[in-house]
C-alpha cells in the first residue's frame, strides 16, 4: 500500500484485501491508501517489471471499430421445407426457413442488427442448395442489404447468394465460388449519423453444414467494437485485476504486488492491519501470486481466525473462577481486619 500515488516507493504491507474504487478510479484500501501492482504484457500475460505502482481501473475501454468481417457458421437441416428464392421477402416468414442475427458497428461505434435469412432452394436443377439474404436494421427499421455480384435475386430486387453442399452434407461453396461482400451501407440507405458511408461487410461462411440435425449456430464472430463502460472489477488466483466492460471485453488491468520478508515477526505494526519492514524483518522481497514461495490470491474469501474458540472459552471460565477466588480472599482478609480492630 502507498499513501501517496506519486511516491509508491514509500509503502506498507497489509493482509486486508478489502479494496474499493475512489473518485479517481484507483483501487484503495478503507484508509484510502493505494493498492500497488505490476503492469502485465497483454500478449504474454507476463509481468513486464517488478516496479510496483498504483493500480488504476479505467472507467471506459476501447475505441469504435467498424465491422469489416463477419464469420458465420450454422447447420442447415437437410429435412427443411423447400422455398422459391425468387419469392423471398423478409417480412413474410413463410418465404424462408431459418434466420439469425448479429450486432455490427460502424466507425462511430453505433450498433445495428444484421440479420441472415436462410431458405432451402426448391429448384430441382440445384440440389443440396440453400440461399441466404441479409438485412440491416437502423433507427428507421429493417432494410435489405444486398450482396455485390450475388448469384440469387428475389423478385423484389433483394440480392443474396447460394450456399451449396456436397452429398454428405459438408460445405461445398458459396455464391458460385465468388466472395460474399455486401454493398456499402450508403448504397443500402442506412442512416449512419455521418459515420463512414463506405463501410461494407465481408461474409465468411465456410463452416456451414447441412446434416440431418436441427438448425444450430456453430460459429458467430465479428471484428467490430464499440466503447465499453466498466461494469465489474474482479481478481483471479494469479492476482490479476480484471475489468469487465459493457462491450463484452474483459481486460487485465494489472497484477497485485505481493511482498515477503525473511522474518515476519520482525515487522513493525503500523495500525489499521498494516505493517512495515524493519532491520529485524529484513528487506521487502517483491513478487507475484503463484510464483516461488509466494502464495495464491483468493478472491471473495475471508481469512479464517487462528483462535481456538473452545480453548479460549475454557481459559475464560478459568480466569473467571480465579477472579472469584481472589475476590473471596479479599473479602475474608477485610473481615479479619475488622475483627482485629474490634478486639482492640
N, C-alpha and C positions, 0 to 999 in steps of 0.2 A: 504494500500500500504506500502511496505517496501523498503527502498533504498538499503539495503544490504540483500541478500537472507539468509545470515548466522545469522542475528540478526532480525528476524521478530517481536520481541517484541518492537522494535523501529519502529513505524508505524504511518501513517497519514490516513486521510479519504478523499474520493472523491465521487462525484456523476457522474463523467465522466466514462462511460462504454466502451470507445474505447480502445480495447486491441489488441495486436499482439504478435506473437512469436518472441523471439530474437534468436540469433545464438545457444543458448544452449537449445532451445525448452521450454523456460519458458514464461508464459504469463506475459506481461509487459504493462505498460501504454506508452503514447507518450513520457514521460520523463524517460523511461526505469526503472521505479520503479515496483517492483514485486507484482502481484496480490496475495492476501492471500486467502487460503481456507482450508477446513477441509477434512480429509480422510473419505471415506464412505465405510461401510461394503457391499460388493457386494451381499451378501445373504439376508440381511435385508433391504438394502437401507437406513440405518440409519447412522448418523454421529457418529463415534466412539469416538471422542474427540473434544472439542472446543479449542484445542491448534492449532491456525492457523499457516500455513506455506506456503511458495511459491508453486504455482501450476505448476507442470511440465507435459508437454504433450509429451508422448513417441512417438518417430518417428516410431517405429515398435511395433507390438503387436502379441503375440502368438508364440508358438514353433511348429514345424512339428509334426503331429499326424497321423499315418497311419489309413486309414479307415478300420474298422473291421466289421461294421454293416451298411446295407442299408435297410431302411424301405420304402417300395413302395406300394402304393395303386392306383387302377385305376378301372374305369368302362369299361368293355369289352363288346361292343354292342352285344346283343343277335342275331341281324339280320346279323352279319358279314358273309362274304363268307367263306366257309369251305376250309381247305387245308390239304394236307397229310404231317404230321410232318416228315416222312422219307425223304421227298424231300426238306426239309428246306435248304436254302443257303442264308446267309445274304447279298450276293452280287446280289441276284435276288429278287427284291421286289415283284414279283408275287407269291413267296412262303410263304409270311407271310401277316398278316392283319394290324398290327399296330406296332409302335416302339417308344421308348422314351429313353432318356439318362440322366445320372447324372455324375458329376465330382467327382472322388475319388482321394485320395492322398496316397503316400507311406510314409515310415519312414523318408524320407528326405524332405518331403513337395512337391515333384514333383506330378503334376496332370495328370490324364488320363481320357479319356471319356469312361464310361462304358455304353453300350447300351443294352437295353432289347427289344427283338423281341417277339411279340405275334402272335399266329395263332390259329384259331379255328379248332379243330380236325374234320376230315372228317370220322373218324372211327365210324360206326353206333353202335358198341358194347359199346362205351363210350360216351353217350350223355352228354350235359352240360359240356364239357371238352375243355379246352384250353391248349396250350403248350407254354412254354417260353424258349428261348435260350438267351445266353449272349455273348457279345464280349467286348474286351478291346482294346483301341487304344493307342499305344505308338508312339515314333518317327518314327518307321518303317511302321506303318499302323495299320489297324484293324485286330485283331486276335481272334479266338474262345476262350472263357473262359468256360470250361466245369464245370458241376456240379458233385460233388462227389456222387456216387451211385444214379445218376439221373435216372428216370424211362422212359425217352424218348431219343432215339438216332436217329439222321439223318443218311442217307446212307453215308455221307461224314465223319462220326465219331464224329460229333458235339453232345455233350451230354447236354440235357436240362431236363426239368421236366414238369409234368402236373399240371394244376390248375382246380379243379372240383367245380361245383356249385350245389346248391340244385335247385329244380324245380321252386322256387320263385326268383331265380337269386342271392340269397345270397351265401356267401362263404361257401364252404364245407371243402376242404383240399388241400394241395399241396404235390406233389411228393409221393403220396400214403401214406401220414402221416409221412414221414421221413423228417428230417431237410433239408433245402436247403442251401448248402455251396459250394462255388466254390473251384476248385483246387487251389493250391498256384500259385503265379504269375510266379515262376521259371518254374513250370511244363507247364504253358501256353506259355512259351517262350517270356515273356515280358522283354523288355530292360529297366532295372531299374537303371542303372548307380551306381551299388553297394549298392542300398538300400536293405532292408530286403527281401530276396527272398522267405521267408516262409509266406509272407502275403497272406491271403485268406479272402474272404468276406462272411459273413452270410446274407442271404436274408430273410427279414421279410415281408410276403405278405398277412397277414390275413385280410386286409381291402379291398381286391378286390371284385368286384361285377360284375354281368352280366345281367344288366337290359336292357330293350328296350329303350335305350338312347344312345346318341353319346359317342364316346371314350373320356374319360376325366381322367386326372391325379388327384386323390383326396388326395394323400399323397406322399411326397418325402422328405426324410431326410437321411443324412449320418453323421457319427460321426468323420470323419477325419478333419484335419485342416492344413492350411499352414500359414507361417508367413505373416502378413499384414503390409502395409505401410500406414502412415497417409495420408488421403485424405481430411478431413474436421474437423474443430472444431466448436462446436455449444454449446448453452446454452439453458436449458429449464426453465420453470417458477419456478421450485424448486431451481434454482441456480446451478444445476449440470453442470459440464463441460463435454461434450460428445465428444469423439473422434471417428470418423468413419475411418475404415481401409479397405484396398483393398481386404482383405479376407472376407469382409462382416460383420465383428464384430463391434458392437457399444459398446464402453467401457466408463463407468463412471470414470473419472479421478480425481474427487474431487468435492467439493461443495463450491461455493463462500461464503466467510465470510462476514456477514453483521454486522454493528455496529450502535447502537443508544446511545444518551445521554439524560439526563434529561432536559437540557436547550440548544437547538440548537443555540440560539442567543449568547451564551457564548463561542462558538467555536472560535479558533484563526485562521484567514485566513493566509495560508502559500504561496498563489500564485499558479498559474497553476491549478486552480479548486481543490485545496487541502486544508484541514483543519486539525486542531489538537485539542485535548481536553484540557481544562483548568480547574482551580478550579471553575470557574463560570459556565462552561458547565456540570460539573460532570464527573465521570469516564466513560470510554467506557464500554458498555454492549454488549457482543458478542452474536450473534445468527445466524439464517438462514432464508431463504425465506419461507413465508407462515407459520411461527411459531410465536405465540403470537402477539405482536404488530409490528412485522417486516413485511415489505411489500413483494411484489412479484417482481421477476426479469423478466423484459420484454425484450425479445431478438429482436434485429433488429429494435428497435424503438428509436425515439428521444423525449426527454422531451419537452413538449410544453412550449413556452415562457410565463412567468407570467406578461407580459406587455400588457396593453390595448392600442393597436395602435391608435384607434380613439381619446382616451383621450390625448395621447401623441402628436398627430398632433394638437389638439386644443390648448394644452399648448404651443406648438412650435409657433403657429400663435400669441398667446397672448404675448409671450416673444418677438417675432419679432416686434409687434406693440409697446410694451413698449420701446424697443430699439430705434425705430424710433422716438417716442415721446421725449425720453430723449435726443436723438441726436439733435432734433429740438430745444429743450430748451437750449442746449448748444450753438447752432448757434445764437439764439436770445440774449443770455447772451453776447456773444462775440460782436455782433453788437452794443448792448447798450454800452459796454465798449468803443468801437471805437468812438461812437458818443460823449460820455462824454469827451474823450481825445481831440477830435477836438474842443469842446466848449472852453476848457481851452486855 
